[in-house]
Amino acid sequence: MAEEGQVIGCHTVDSWKEQFEKGKESKKLIVVDFTASWCGPCRFIAPILAEIAKKMPGVIFLKVDVDELKTVSEEWGIEAMPTFLFLKDGKLVDKVVGAKKEELQLTIAKHATAAAA
């Protein structure tokens, strides 16, 4: 289990469900990074996401490897890596596809602010 303000890796469907439910109950914004070990842009954006996570303890950051958790990726319709899903109350509120640092930061800020309001 990762500390607050870190990116939590979900390596089993059970751990994914547990984190997902925890996020729903806490009413916090959940940012899910759908990634793959072989994906270059994913490796590029991972440390950036970790930095953002450190600065935003009020947001839950999860990481899902699409090869490891195929069913979860399919359930959310993930077609490209990296894909970042923004979930609120268990529902998809936004999505960023690709290693777009600026867009990712802006989208997190937008929804984190809305969540705090």
C-alpha positions in Angstrom: 0.0 0.0 0.0 1.5 3.3 -1.0 1.6 6.4 1.1 -0.6 9.4 0.7 0.4 11.6 -2.2 2.0 8.7 -4.2 0.9 6.7 -7.2 -0.6 3.4 -6.1 0.1 0.5 -8.4 -2.8 -1.9 -8.8 -1.5 -5.3 -9.7 -4.6 -7.5 -9.1 -8.2 -7.0 -9.9 -8.9 -7.1 -6.2 -6.5 -4.3 -5.4 -8.0 -2.3 -8.2 -11.5 -2.8 -6.8 -10.4 -2.0 -3.3 -8.8 1.3 -4.4 -11.7 2.2 -6.6 -14.2 1.7 -3.8 -12.0 3.6 -1.3 -11.9 6.5 -3.8 -15.7 6.4 -4.2 -16.3 6.4 -0.5 -13.8 9.3 0.2 -15.5 11.4 -2.5 -11.9 12.2 -3.8 -10.9 12.6 -7.4 -9.2 9.4 -8.7 -6.7 9.7 -11.5 -5.9 6.4 -13.1 -2.9 6.0 -15.3 -3.4 3.1 -17.7 0.1 2.1 -18.7 2.3 -0.6 -20.2 5.9 -1.6 -19.4 6.8 -1.6 -23.1 5.3 1.9 -23.7 7.9 4.7 -24.2 5.6 7.6 -23.5 4.3 5.8 -20.4 7.9 5.7 -19.0 8.3 9.4 -19.9 5.2 10.5 -18.1 5.5 8.3 -15.0 8.0 10.5 -13.0 5.9 13.6 -13.9 2.8 11.9 -12.6 4.7 11.0 -9.4 5.7 14.6 -8.9 2.1 15.8 -9.4 0.9 13.2 -6.9 3.3 14.4 -4.3 1.9 17.9 -4.6 -1.8 16.8 -4.5 -2.5 14.6 -1.4 -6.2 15.2 -1.8 -6.3 13.3 -5.1 -5.9 9.5 -5.4 -3.5 8.4 -8.1 -3.7 4.8 -9.4 -1.6 3.0 -11.9 -2.9 0.0 -13.9 -0.7 -2.0 -16.3 -2.9 -2.9 -19.2 -1.2 -6.2 -19.8 -1.4 -7.2 -16.1 -5.1 -6.2 -15.7 -6.6 -6.7 -19.2 -10.1 -7.0 -17.8 -9.9 -3.6 -16.1 -8.5 -2.0 -19.2 -11.3 -3.5 -21.4 -13.9 -2.5 -18.9 -12.9 1.1 -19.2 -12.4 0.9 -23.0 -8.6 1.7 -23.0 -7.2 1.7 -26.5 -4.0 3.7 -26.2 -1.2 4.1 -23.7 -0.9 6.1 -21.6 -4.6 6.9 -21.0 -5.5 8.9 -17.8 -9.0 8.5 -16.6 -10.5 11.0 -14.1 -13.1 9.4 -11.9 -15.5 11.0 -9.4 -18.0 9.0 -7.4 -17.1 6.0 -9.5 -18.0 7.8 -12.8 -15.8 8.9 -15.6 -15.6 12.7 -15.6 -12.6 13.3 -17.9 -9.9 11.6 -19.9 -6.4 12.5 -21.3 -4.9 10.2 -23.9 -1.2 10.4 -24.5 1.8 11.7 -22.5 0.6 15.3 -22.6 2.2 16.9 -19.5 0.4 20.3 -19.7 -3.0 18.8 -20.5 -2.6 16.3 -17.7 -1.7 18.9 -15.1 -4.5 21.2 -16.2 -7.1 18.5 -16.1 -6.0 17.3 -12.7 -6.1 20.9 -11.3 -9.5 21.5 -12.8 -11.1 18.4 -11.2 -9.2 18.6 -8.0 -10.5 22.2 -7.5 -14.0 21.1 -8.3 -13.7 18.2 -5.9 -12.5 20.5 -3.1 -15.3 23.0 -3.6 
